Amino acid sequence: LSGSLMSLYSEGELGRVPVRGCVQFSLRYHPAKKELQVHVLRCRELAEAKKQRSDPYIKTYLLPDKSNRSKRKTAVRKRSLDPVFNETLKYKLEKRDLQGRTLNLSVWHHDSLGRNLFLGEVEVALGTWDWANTRPEWFNLQPRMPIPSDGLASRGSLNLALKFIPAGSEGAGMPPTGELHIWVKDAQSLIPLQSGTVDAFVQCYVLPDDSKASRQKTRVVKRSLNPLFNHTMVYDGFQAKDLGEACAEFTLWHHEAFSKRQLGGIRLSLGTGSSYGLPVGWMDSTAEEQGVWKQLLQQPGHWVEALLPLRTN
């Protein structure tokens, strides 16, 4: 296990305690402060970690971020199976960035030797939470539910438009060859890999050409989970039949000082699994992605708009 996973799931755990009891907390989003407030009130009937006692504390993460930046803790309450915390754990973020986030709240027994024991957890999907409900609620503690290191199918959405202009369709022999116009508008509700934000850019290839000549990129938009690119790209030299064998691949990346990390991508094609008679792995468009590409071929000269999930596979 990585250090962050160890912290999330075991925190040095060397034994097991049967999970029982419940926890009471409330959720509130404070618009003026741009702050999620997790008010932890109390627990009831916790399991005994050792010798008829537990020294409980509560820890939270905003998944999928499992780093220390996402971790919050209450103080330890000594010798109590019904501890009262009455503490507020706070996260600074835009309300729209709560989409795709899950609050993981776990209860632990604190051991002076670092052998902390897991006493139960609760997970709340924040994208579907009723924010009008700010009352404290009771939640039954659950056994640990291991999560894949990155089990997300999507890390947000990409908003774009495409248009195919056939050769000579605009009169006077223009354009001289068919052109594929791409307008990368923005990305929405990105889920960062670790930190609270993303320095995002989008990269595009029209496969099977994966040369540098085929690669086009937007600018980097810093510190945003909803970056606005408003960038246009043009690829020429196409006939409609070529597009039937091609795939427009868009990948969204987090830019770092000396590297980049991919969040997800989109592949627009007919999804046939082959190109010019050869089997290829990149002709794997989803039904939704295939629908956009088919519409592009069926409506030359017209913009086809799409808001598509950035898939992680």
Backbone torsions as a table, in degrees:
resi	resn	phi	psi	omega
1	LEU	NA	143.9	174.3
2	SER	-72.3	167.0	-179.4
3	GLY	-59.7	-41.1	-177.8
4	SER	-68.5	-38.1	177.7
5	LEU	-67.4	-38.7	178.0
6	MET	-59.7	-41.4	-179.6
7	SER	-67.0	-39.6	-177.2
8	LEU	-70.5	-39.1	-170.1
9	TYR	-106.6	-25.2	-173.1
10	SER	-130.4	-37.3	-178.9
11	GLU	44.4	49.7	176.5
12	GLY	78.4	18.2	-177.1
13	GLU	-62.8	129.7	178.3
14	LEU	-120.0	7.8	179.4
15	GLY	-155.2	175.9	-179.1
16	ARG	-124.2	142.4	177.3
17	VAL	-123.5	130.5	176.6
18	PRO	-58.7	134.4	-176.6
19	VAL	-82.9	131.0	171.1
20	ARG	-155.5	169.9	178.2
21	GLY	96.0	-174.4	-176.6
22	CYS	-147.5	165.0	-179.1
23	VAL	-130.8	144.3	179.7
24	GLN	-116.0	126.0	175.9
25	PHE	-153.8	165.3	176.9
26	SER	-126.2	156.3	177.3
27	LEU	-120.4	135.9	178.2
28	ARG	-144.7	137.9	171.5
29	TYR	-107.2	125.3	-178.3
30	HIS	-99.7	102.5	-174.0
31	PRO	-61.8	-41.4	-176.6
32	ALA	-64.2	-38.5	179.8
33	LYS	-89.1	-7.8	-174.6
34	LYS	50.4	58.4	-168.8
35	GLU	-141.4	130.9	169.7
36	LEU	-88.1	128.7	-178.0
37	GLN	-118.3	117.5	177.7
38	VAL	-103.7	103.5	-177.8
39	HIS	-94.1	107.9	-177.8
40	VAL	-92.1	118.3	-178.0
41	LEU	-92.3	-63.1	-172.8
42	ARG	-162.3	169.1	170.8
43	CYS	-122.0	159.2	176.6
44	ARG	-132.4	141.6	170.2
45	GLU	52.7	46.9	176.4
46	LEU	-67.8	157.5	175.7
47	ALA	-69.3	155.1	177.8
48	GLU	-86.3	120.3	-179.2
49	ALA	-75.5	-39.6	179.0
50	LYS	-162.8	139.1	173.7
51	LYS	46.1	52.4	174.3
52	GLN	60.0	30.7	177.8
53	ARG	-150.4	160.3	169.0
54	SER	-141.3	150.2	174.1
55	ASP	-115.5	80.2	-167.9
56	PRO	-82.9	151.8	166.5
57	TYR	-144.4	166.7	-177.1
58	ILE	-120.0	140.6	-178.9
59	LYS	-128.4	141.1	177.5
60	THR	-129.0	153.2	169.8
61	TYR	-134.2	151.4	168.2
62	LEU	-101.3	93.1	-179.4
63	LEU	-67.4	147.7	14.3
64	PRO	-86.2	5.5	-179.9
65	ASP	-76.7	111.4	-178.2
66	LYS	-106.4	14.5	-177.9
67	SER	-83.3	171.9	177.3
68	ASN	-62.1	-25.0	178.6
69	ARG	-63.2	-26.4	-177.0
70	SER	-93.2	-9.1	-172.7
71	LYS	-86.0	134.7	172.4
72	ARG	-130.9	149.7	-179.4
73	LYS	-138.5	149.7	168.3
74	THR	-89.1	175.1	170.5
75	ALA	-73.5	161.8	177.5
76	VAL	-82.7	136.9	174.4
77	ARG	-106.4	114.6	-173.9
78	LYS	-76.1	140.6	169.3
79	ARG	49.5	59.2	178.7
80	SER	-149.3	133.0	171.6
81	LEU	-98.0	-5.0	177.8
82	ASP	-131.6	59.6	-171.8
83	PRO	-72.3	146.2	172.7
84	VAL	-108.0	122.3	-178.7
85	PHE	-101.9	-53.9	-179.0
86	ASN	50.9	50.8	179.0
87	GLU	-123.8	149.7	177.8
88	THR	-111.9	122.0	177.0
89	LEU	-99.8	130.9	-168.0
90	LYS	-121.4	144.2	175.4
91	TYR	-130.9	129.3	176.7
92	LYS	-90.4	116.0	175.2
93	LEU	-168.1	160.4	176.3
94	GLU	-70.0	148.6	-177.6
95	LYS	-62.4	-37.6	-178.5
96	ARG	-64.9	-21.7	-179.3
97	ASP	-79.3	-3.2	175.3
98	LEU	-74.9	-19.3	176.2
99	GLN	-60.4	132.3	179.0
100	GLY	83.2	-2.2	178.2
101	ARG	-98.2	150.1	176.6
102	THR	-127.5	129.4	174.5
103	LEU	-82.6	119.4	172.9
104	ASN	-103.5	116.3	179.6
105	LEU	-118.7	119.4	-177.3
106	SER	-125.7	151.9	179.3
107	VAL	-110.9	135.4	-175.9
108	TRP	-132.8	148.7	168.3
109	HIS	-90.6	127.8	-179.3
110	HIS	-87.6	128.5	178.5
111	ASP	-116.6	134.5	-175.2
112	SER	-63.3	-23.0	178.9
113	LEU	-91.9	6.0	179.0
114	GLY	85.7	5.5	179.3
115	ARG	-89.5	62.6	-176.9
116	ASN	-68.3	142.0	-174.8
117	LEU	-115.4	134.6	179.8
118	PHE	-73.5	128.9	-178.9
119	LEU	-113.4	-3.4	178.3
120	GLY	139.4	163.8	-178.9
121	GLU	-149.1	164.4	175.6
122	VAL	-136.6	140.9	173.9
123	GLU	-124.0	135.7	-178.7
124	VAL	-126.3	121.1	176.2
125	ALA	-75.5	112.4	-172.6
126	LEU	-75.9	-21.5	179.8
127	GLY	-66.1	-23.6	-178.2
128	THR	-113.6	7.9	-179.2
129	TRP	-71.9	141.6	176.4
130	ASP	-83.9	102.1	-174.7
131	TRP	-73.4	-9.5	172.7
132	ALA	-73.0	-19.1	-179.9
133	ASN	-89.9	103.8	178.3
134	THR	-111.8	10.1	179.6
135	ARG	-75.7	148.3	172.3
136	PRO	-64.3	137.1	179.5
137	GLU	-124.7	149.6	175.2
138	TRP	-92.2	136.7	177.4
139	PHE	-128.9	131.8	175.2
140	ASN	-71.9	134.8	177.7
141	LEU	-71.6	141.4	-176.0
142	GLN	-116.0	153.1	171.6
143	PRO	-61.7	162.4	-178.3
144	ARG	-61.4	135.0	176.5
145	MET	-114.5	95.0	-177.7
146	PRO	-57.7	138.9	-179.5
147	ILE	-113.1	137.5	174.3
148	PRO	-55.8	154.5	-177.7
149	SER	-56.8	-28.6	172.7
150	ASP	-155.6	85.7	-176.1
151	GLY	-92.1	14.1	-176.3
152	LEU	-77.4	134.5	175.7
153	ALA	-80.9	-26.7	-177.3
154	SER	-146.1	149.9	178.0
155	ARG	-118.7	32.3	-179.9
156	GLY	126.8	-165.2	-176.4
157	SER	-133.6	152.7	176.2
158	LEU	-117.2	129.7	-178.2
159	ASN	-106.1	117.8	-176.3
160	LEU	-148.2	169.2	175.7
161	ALA	-138.8	148.3	-178.7
162	LEU	-134.6	150.1	177.4
163	LYS	-146.3	133.3	174.8
164	PHE	-105.8	123.7	179.1
165	ILE	-110.8	106.9	-179.3
166	PRO	-64.2	153.4	178.6
167	ALA	-56.5	133.5	175.6
168	GLY	74.9	2.1	-173.6
169	SER	-76.6	-12.0	-178.9
170	GLU	-105.3	15.6	175.6
171	GLY	84.6	157.2	178.3
172	ALA	54.9	34.0	176.9
173	GLY	71.7	15.6	-178.1
174	MET	-107.9	145.8	-11.5
175	PRO	-72.6	158.0	-176.1
176	PRO	-65.4	-30.4	173.3
177	THR	-130.3	162.5	177.8
178	GLY	-62.8	142.7	-176.8
179	GLU	-125.3	136.3	172.3
180	LEU	-104.0	114.3	178.4
181	HIS	-99.5	132.5	-178.5
182	ILE	-126.5	131.2	178.8
183	TRP	-120.3	104.8	176.8
184	VAL	-87.2	108.2	-173.7
185	LYS	-83.7	-63.6	-176.8
186	ASP	-163.7	168.6	170.3
187	ALA	-113.7	153.2	-173.8
188	GLN	-132.9	139.2	173.3
189	SER	52.4	47.9	177.5
190	LEU	-65.6	144.2	175.3
191	ILE	-107.3	113.2	-174.3
192	PRO	-67.2	158.5	179.6
193	LEU	-71.5	-38.8	178.4
194	GLN	-144.8	-65.0	-173.1
195	SER	-70.0	177.7	-173.2
196	GLY	-76.1	-4.7	-176.9
197	THR	-148.7	-177.8	-176.2
198	VAL	-136.9	138.7	166.9
199	ASP	-100.1	95.1	-163.3
200	ALA	-102.0	144.9	165.2
201	PHE	-145.6	158.4	-179.5
202	VAL	-113.8	136.4	178.6
203	GLN	-117.6	140.9	-177.6
204	CYS	-132.1	139.1	167.6
205	TYR	-127.3	148.3	166.6
206	VAL	-107.4	98.0	-177.4
207	LEU	-74.3	149.7	18.6
208	PRO	-81.6	-0.7	179.8
209	ASP	-79.2	104.9	178.5
210	ASP	-109.8	24.9	178.9
211	SER	-78.8	169.4	177.2
212	LYS	-60.8	-29.6	-179.7
213	ALA	-64.8	-28.1	-179.0
214	SER	-84.8	-17.9	-173.9
215	ARG	-81.7	127.3	173.3
216	GLN	-130.3	148.0	-174.9
217	LYS	-135.1	151.9	169.9
218	THR	-84.7	175.4	170.9
219	ARG	-73.4	166.7	174.8
220	VAL	-86.7	127.6	174.5
221	VAL	-105.4	116.1	-170.6
222	LYS	-86.9	146.5	170.2
223	ARG	51.1	56.4	178.1
224	SER	-148.3	138.4	172.1
225	LEU	-96.4	-1.0	176.1
226	ASN	-135.9	60.4	-172.3
227	PRO	-69.1	137.8	176.8
228	LEU	-100.4	117.3	-178.5
229	PHE	-98.9	-50.0	-179.1
230	ASN	49.7	53.5	-173.2
231	HIS	-118.6	133.5	178.1
232	THR	-109.5	144.8	177.8
233	MET	-130.8	147.4	177.0
234	VAL	-130.3	129.7	173.2
235	TYR	-117.4	130.5	-178.2
236	ASP	-118.4	178.7	179.3
237	GLY	87.4	17.6	-175.9
238	PHE	-104.8	147.1	160.8
239	GLN	-110.2	162.7	-178.1
240	ALA	-57.6	-37.7	-178.4
241	LYS	-66.6	-29.1	177.2
242	ASP	-66.0	-39.3	-179.0
243	LEU	-65.3	-28.1	176.5
244	GLY	-65.3	-22.5	179.5
245	GLU	-102.3	-1.4	-172.3
246	ALA	-105.3	170.0	177.8
247	CYS	-143.4	123.8	173.7
248	ALA	-89.0	112.4	-177.1
249	GLU	-105.5	123.4	177.9
250	PHE	-115.2	128.5	175.4
251	THR	-124.7	139.5	177.8
252	LEU	-106.8	131.6	-172.1
253	TRP	-123.8	150.4	168.4
254	HIS	-96.0	121.7	-176.2
255	HIS	-87.9	129.7	175.0
256	GLU	-120.7	171.9	-173.2
257	ALA	-56.5	-45.0	-175.6
258	PHE	-124.1	13.4	-178.3
259	SER	-160.0	-177.0	175.1
260	LYS	-146.7	152.4	179.4
261	ARG	-132.7	134.8	-174.8
262	GLN	-83.8	133.5	174.9
263	LEU	-92.3	-40.2	-178.2
264	GLY	176.7	-178.1	-177.5
265	GLY	-161.0	177.6	-178.7
266	ILE	-137.5	141.1	173.3
267	ARG	-126.3	115.4	179.5
268	LEU	-100.1	117.2	-179.4
269	SER	-164.9	-176.4	174.6
270	LEU	-82.6	-6.4	174.4
271	GLY	64.9	35.0	-174.8
272	THR	-82.8	-13.9	-177.2
273	GLY	83.5	-3.9	178.9
274	SER	-145.0	158.8	178.7
275	SER	-138.2	124.1	-177.3
276	TYR	51.2	40.8	174.7
277	GLY	83.8	-2.7	-179.5
278	LEU	-107.4	135.3	177.6
279	PRO	-67.2	134.5	179.5
280	VAL	-138.1	142.9	-178.8
281	GLY	-73.0	-23.1	-174.6
282	TRP	-84.0	-3.8	174.9
283	MET	-88.3	54.6	-172.2
284	ASP	-119.0	31.8	-175.7
285	SER	-58.3	144.5	173.6
286	THR	-70.7	169.6	179.4
287	ALA	-59.3	-39.1	179.8
288	GLU	-66.1	-42.3	178.7
289	GLU	-67.3	-40.6	177.4
290	GLN	-60.4	-38.7	-179.4
291	GLY	-60.6	-39.2	178.6
292	VAL	-65.7	-44.0	-178.0
293	TRP	-66.5	-39.8	177.6
294	LYS	-63.2	-41.2	178.5
295	GLN	-63.3	-38.7	177.8
296	LEU	-59.7	-44.0	-178.7
297	LEU	-71.0	-31.4	-176.9
298	GLN	-82.1	-18.2	-175.5
299	GLN	-127.1	63.6	179.4
300	PRO	-59.8	143.3	179.1
301	GLY	84.2	-2.5	-178.9
302	HIS	-120.1	142.6	175.8
303	TRP	-71.2	133.7	174.2
304	VAL	-111.8	118.6	-175.7
305	GLU	-98.0	147.5	-178.6
306	ALA	-153.5	140.5	170.1
307	LEU	-120.6	108.3	-168.9
308	LEU	-123.2	145.6	178.0
309	PRO	-68.8	138.7	175.1
310	LEU	-81.4	97.0	-174.7
311	ARG	-78.8	150.8	-175.8
312	THR	-94.1	-4.5	-179.4
313	ASN	-101.5	NA	NA
